[in-house]
Amino acid sequence: PIFQAREVTPGVKVRRGESSIGVNAYIVAPLRSERVKDAECVLQILESAEVDLPLQIALELYRASFFEKS
């Protein structure tokens, strides 16, 4: 799969992004270089991962997908 769930602890950076999530939660981290294109795609990813996330974290993931390191 392109995406997999992983645990994030306070202060740990989103794997492919520049921003940090300051809460304990499971997020979905990209495993390949494809960028998340839109919010609908994010929702599909979250659903397929069977992970229940607060909206804030979903938005962090979405935002971070556009700030990949070169």
Residue, then its C-alpha position, 0 to 999 in steps of 0.5 A: p500500500i502507498f500509505q500506512a498508519r503509524e503512531v506519532t508522539p508529541g513533537v514528532k514531525v509528520r514523516r514527509g512534512e515540515s509541521s509537527i503534531g503535538v498530540n498522541a495519535y495515529i496518522v497515515a504516512p506516505l510510503r512513496s513520493e506521490r503527494v496527496k492531491d486533495a481532501e477527498c483523497v485524504l479521507q479515502i486514505l484515512e478510511s482505508a487505514e481504519v484509523d479514527l482521527p480528529l479533523q485537526i490531524a487529518l488537516e495536518l496530514y493534508r497540509a504536510s503533503f504539500f511541504e515535502k522536502s526536496 
